[in-house]
């Protein structure tokens, strides 16, 4: 039964999460709340693992959640369910696109989807930033609520990333080492 529920949840996510892997985050938050399969803290770990492993972030996250809930069968079901709508839609679009590629309606649809995707990604990014940079157990003082070491690390890595064009894995590795040393 849980495999069918996993497939339904990830098929729905795959169908409506327009904009790539980070656009799946609002669906994951809702899924966590509705099913109790994982927590919001688990989502932060999901993002970290999915960003630091090869492959598409949405697929990696679905595989991870599927594995958490039902082991290898869950991982396979969740991954296939997330990918299936995209594959079906892309095949249908590819078949029809040549005929409609110059259509003003199709162009308008794509122009409408871009800001929708951006909005989903920004909302997901803000949720992640809130969990990473704010302490959940802080009192009423705003300064005590800020996770200053995490904010500092993010700012330093952002500046370094803009200045030095190293491979992203170098920054991920550095952040992991610093997190271990300082236990952010």
QUIBELTA-V254558 format. One record per helix or strand of 3 or more residues. SS is the DSSP state (H for helix, E for strand). FROM is the first residue (numbers start at 1). TO is the last residue. If there is no record, write none. Layout:
ss	from	to
SS	FROM	TO
SS	FROM	TO
This chain:
ss	from	to
H	2	16
H	21	35
H	40	52
H	57	100
H	104	133
H	142	145
H	148	163
H	168	182
